[in-house]
Each structure stands twice: as structure tokens, then as C-alpha cells.
Amino acid sequence: MFNGKTKSDSFEIGAAPVSASASLIGAGTTMKGDITSNGDLRIDGTLVGNINCSARVVIGANGNVQGDIHGQQADIMGKVTGTIKVKDLLMLKGGSTVNGNLEASKLQIEPTANFNGQCHMTTPPATAAAGSGKTSESKKESTKFEAAIG
């Protein structure tokens, strides 16, 4: 309207949606069901269900998730009951509570965070051997095997 471009000029037909947007479940909101997102996701309310995100997941100080979290990165400040699997950095901030298993290539736990479960460290995506034909699951298992022998 103001710049002379029409809305159809700003995107191509058939192009994938832009993942620069962030989604928010606000404080006081309770949601039941699974969430899939291509952009960042922040939970300040309560979610009973799983999260599958290809970007960063943030669970705010008042956030409560009862389900599994899969994402690229995650910052946990609230409460999570379930498995957390991230490809890159997982941060458990002070005052957070996690009851469940963790899987990440990098992990940061602040002293006042509470974590009850098992932790599995995976090969970071940037340092994984390209074109080796192995899946990330086989890389994880071979790392465990080498650690057991060495």
C-alpha cells in the first residue's frame, strides 16, 4: 500500500513459508495437543503434549510442559516432564525443573536447576562427518562404543 508493492510481490507462489516468525503460548493459557513449528517457540503457559520444532524452544519461568520436546536448541526456565532432544545446545536455567531424559550435543545446567533423568551427549551437527552414510543414531552409538572401550 505505502511502498508500491502488492502483497503478491513479497513472496513466490509455491515457496516454503518463512520460518522467521515466533509462536507464543502465553501465561494463563492451557493447551492440549502436539505442536509442530518451523520457527521459534516460547511456552509461558501450560502444554500437555509434544513439541516438534526445527528452531529454538523456550520454556519460560512460568511455563509447564508435560510431553516430549524435539528441537534445534532449547532454553528451559520452567518445568518439563518428558524427554528433551535437541540437536545443538540445551540450557537448563536456574530454577528450572526437568523430570525426564536429555539428549543434546551441548548441555549447560545452572547450579539451581533441578534435573532427574539420564543424559546422552550426541555428536554436534557441525562436526558430524558429512557423506559418511551413517545416520545420527549410528553416530551416537559409535560414540558410546568408543567411550566404553577407550
Sine and cosine of phi, psi and omega as CSV:
sin_phi,cos_phi,sin_psi,cos_psi,sin_omega,cos_omega
0.00,0.00,-0.75,0.66,-0.06,-1.00
-1.00,-0.08,-0.41,0.91,-0.06,-1.00
-0.98,-0.22,0.06,1.00,0.06,-1.00
1.00,0.08,-0.10,0.99,0.03,-1.00
-1.00,-0.07,0.56,-0.83,0.11,-0.99
-1.00,0.01,0.26,-0.97,0.00,-1.00
-0.88,0.48,-0.54,0.84,-0.01,-1.00
-0.94,0.34,-0.33,0.94,0.04,-1.00
-0.96,0.28,-0.35,0.94,-0.12,-0.99
-1.00,0.07,-0.16,0.99,0.05,-1.00
-0.52,-0.86,0.37,-0.93,0.00,-1.00
-0.99,-0.10,0.53,-0.85,0.06,-1.00
-0.94,0.35,0.74,-0.67,0.00,-1.00
0.99,0.11,-0.03,1.00,0.01,-1.00
-0.97,0.25,0.48,-0.88,0.03,-1.00
-0.93,0.36,0.54,-0.84,0.01,-1.00
-0.89,0.46,0.56,-0.83,0.01,-1.00
-0.96,0.28,0.71,-0.70,-0.06,-1.00
-0.98,-0.18,0.38,0.93,-0.02,-1.00
-0.98,0.18,-0.13,0.99,-0.04,-1.00
-1.00,0.09,0.38,-0.93,0.05,-1.00
-0.87,-0.50,0.56,-0.83,0.03,-1.00
-0.94,-0.35,0.53,-0.85,-0.07,-1.00
-0.70,-0.71,0.75,-0.66,0.21,-0.98
-0.96,-0.28,0.95,-0.31,-0.15,-0.99
-0.97,0.25,0.28,-0.96,0.05,-1.00
-0.87,0.50,0.63,-0.77,-0.02,-1.00
1.00,0.05,-0.07,1.00,0.01,-1.00
-0.98,-0.19,0.73,-0.68,0.09,-1.00
-0.90,-0.44,0.76,-0.65,-0.05,-1.00
-0.75,-0.66,0.68,-0.73,0.06,-1.00
-0.89,-0.46,0.79,-0.61,0.00,-1.00
0.70,-0.71,0.19,-0.98,-0.01,-1.00
-1.00,0.03,0.55,-0.84,0.02,-1.00
-0.88,-0.48,0.74,-0.67,0.14,-0.99
-0.85,-0.53,0.77,-0.63,-0.07,-1.00
-0.61,-0.79,0.61,-0.79,0.10,-0.99
-1.00,-0.04,-0.29,0.96,0.00,-1.00
-0.95,-0.32,-0.01,-1.00,0.02,-1.00
-0.88,0.48,0.48,-0.88,-0.05,-1.00
-0.68,-0.73,0.75,-0.66,0.04,-1.00
-0.82,-0.57,0.75,-0.66,0.02,-1.00
-0.90,-0.44,0.91,-0.41,0.11,-0.99
-0.94,-0.35,-0.14,0.99,0.03,-1.00
-0.97,-0.25,-0.57,-0.82,-0.02,-1.00
-0.89,-0.45,0.74,-0.67,0.06,-1.00
-0.81,-0.58,0.83,-0.56,0.13,-0.99
-0.95,-0.32,0.99,-0.10,-0.07,-1.00
0.35,-0.94,0.01,-1.00,-0.06,-1.00
-0.99,-0.12,0.45,-0.89,0.06,-1.00
-0.89,-0.46,0.77,-0.64,0.10,-1.00
-0.79,-0.61,0.96,-0.28,-0.15,-0.99
-0.76,-0.65,0.69,-0.72,0.02,-1.00
-1.00,-0.04,0.16,0.99,0.03,-1.00
-0.74,-0.67,-0.58,-0.82,-0.05,-1.00
-1.00,0.01,0.67,-0.74,0.09,-1.00
-0.93,-0.38,0.78,-0.63,0.04,-1.00
-0.85,-0.53,0.82,-0.57,0.11,-0.99
-0.96,-0.27,0.93,-0.36,-0.06,-1.00
-0.92,0.39,0.13,-0.99,-0.06,-1.00
-0.86,0.52,-0.55,0.84,0.03,-1.00
-0.99,-0.11,0.04,1.00,-0.03,-1.00
-0.96,0.27,0.54,-0.84,-0.01,-1.00
-0.61,-0.79,0.88,-0.47,0.01,-1.00
-0.87,-0.50,0.81,-0.59,0.09,-1.00
-0.92,-0.40,1.00,0.06,-0.05,-1.00
0.26,-0.97,0.01,-1.00,-0.03,-1.00
-1.00,0.06,0.52,-0.85,0.02,-1.00
-0.85,-0.53,0.80,-0.59,0.09,-1.00
-0.83,-0.56,0.78,-0.63,0.00,-1.00
-0.24,-0.97,-0.01,-1.00,0.05,-1.00
-0.97,0.22,-0.74,0.68,0.04,-1.00
-0.64,-0.77,0.34,-0.94,0.05,-1.00
-0.51,-0.86,0.66,-0.75,0.13,-0.99
-0.88,-0.48,0.87,-0.49,-0.04,-1.00
-0.93,-0.37,0.87,-0.49,0.07,-1.00
-0.89,-0.46,-0.30,0.95,-0.03,-1.00
-0.96,-0.27,-0.68,-0.73,-0.09,-1.00
-0.87,-0.48,0.73,-0.69,0.06,-1.00
-0.75,-0.66,0.77,-0.64,0.13,-0.99
-0.88,-0.47,0.98,-0.20,-0.05,-1.00
0.47,-0.88,0.03,-1.00,-0.01,-1.00
-0.99,0.15,0.68,-0.74,0.07,-1.00
-0.89,-0.46,0.87,-0.50,0.05,-1.00
-0.83,-0.56,0.88,-0.48,0.06,-1.00
-0.78,-0.63,0.49,-0.87,-0.04,-1.00
-0.99,0.14,-0.42,0.91,-0.08,-1.00
-0.86,-0.51,-0.93,-0.36,-0.14,-0.99
-0.99,-0.14,0.76,-0.65,0.12,-0.99
-0.91,-0.42,0.84,-0.55,0.00,-1.00
-0.89,-0.45,0.83,-0.56,0.12,-0.99
-0.97,-0.22,0.97,-0.26,-0.08,-1.00
-0.98,0.20,0.28,-0.96,0.02,-1.00
-0.84,0.55,0.72,-0.70,0.00,-1.00
1.00,0.03,-0.10,0.99,0.00,-1.00
-0.98,0.19,0.39,-0.92,0.05,-1.00
-0.73,-0.68,0.84,-0.54,0.03,-1.00
-0.82,-0.57,0.85,-0.52,0.09,-1.00
-0.90,-0.43,0.99,-0.10,-0.04,-1.00
0.37,-0.93,0.08,-1.00,-0.05,-1.00
-0.99,0.10,0.47,-0.88,0.01,-1.00
-0.87,-0.49,0.57,-0.82,0.12,-0.99
-0.60,-0.80,0.87,-0.49,-0.05,-1.00
-0.37,-0.93,0.33,-0.94,0.09,-1.00
-1.00,0.06,-0.45,0.89,0.07,-1.00
-0.71,-0.71,0.64,-0.77,-0.06,-1.00
-0.69,-0.72,0.73,-0.68,0.08,-1.00
-0.78,-0.63,0.85,-0.53,0.00,-1.00
-0.85,-0.53,0.86,-0.51,0.04,-1.00
-0.97,0.22,0.43,-0.90,-0.12,-0.99
-0.85,0.53,-0.52,0.85,-0.04,-1.00
-1.00,-0.08,0.18,0.98,0.08,-1.00
-0.99,0.14,0.53,-0.85,0.05,-1.00
-0.93,-0.37,0.79,-0.61,-0.01,-1.00
-0.69,-0.72,0.84,-0.55,0.05,-1.00
-0.82,-0.57,0.94,-0.33,-0.01,-1.00
0.37,-0.93,-0.23,-0.97,0.03,-1.00
-0.96,-0.26,0.45,-0.89,0.02,-1.00
-0.82,-0.57,0.74,-0.67,0.06,-1.00
-0.84,-0.54,0.83,-0.56,0.02,-1.00
-1.00,-0.06,0.74,-0.67,-0.02,-1.00
-0.94,-0.33,0.17,-0.98,0.06,-1.00
-0.95,0.32,0.77,-0.64,0.02,-1.00
-0.87,0.50,0.60,-0.80,-0.04,-1.00
-0.87,0.49,-0.56,0.83,-0.06,-1.00
-0.95,0.30,-0.47,0.88,-0.05,-1.00
-0.98,-0.19,0.02,1.00,0.02,-1.00
-0.93,0.38,0.61,-0.79,-0.02,-1.00
-0.92,0.39,0.85,-0.53,-0.01,-1.00
-0.99,0.16,0.68,-0.73,0.10,-1.00
0.96,0.29,0.29,0.96,-0.02,-1.00
-0.98,0.18,-0.24,0.97,0.01,-1.00
1.00,0.08,-0.12,0.99,0.02,-1.00
-1.00,0.07,0.54,-0.84,0.11,-0.99
-1.00,0.10,0.23,-0.97,0.00,-1.00
-0.89,0.45,-0.50,0.87,0.02,-1.00
-0.91,0.40,-0.67,0.74,0.00,-1.00
-0.94,0.34,-0.53,0.85,0.07,-1.00
-0.90,0.43,-0.66,0.75,0.00,-1.00
-0.90,0.44,-0.70,0.72,-0.02,-1.00
-0.93,0.37,-0.61,0.79,0.01,-1.00
-0.93,0.37,-0.53,0.85,0.06,-1.00
-0.91,0.41,-0.68,0.73,0.04,-1.00
-0.88,0.47,-0.67,0.74,-0.03,-1.00
-0.89,0.45,-0.71,0.71,0.02,-1.00
-0.89,0.45,-0.63,0.78,0.00,-1.00
-0.92,0.40,-0.57,0.82,0.00,-1.00
-0.94,0.34,-0.59,0.81,-0.01,-1.00
-0.98,0.20,-0.72,0.70,-0.09,-1.00
-0.96,0.28,0.00,0.00,0.00,0.00
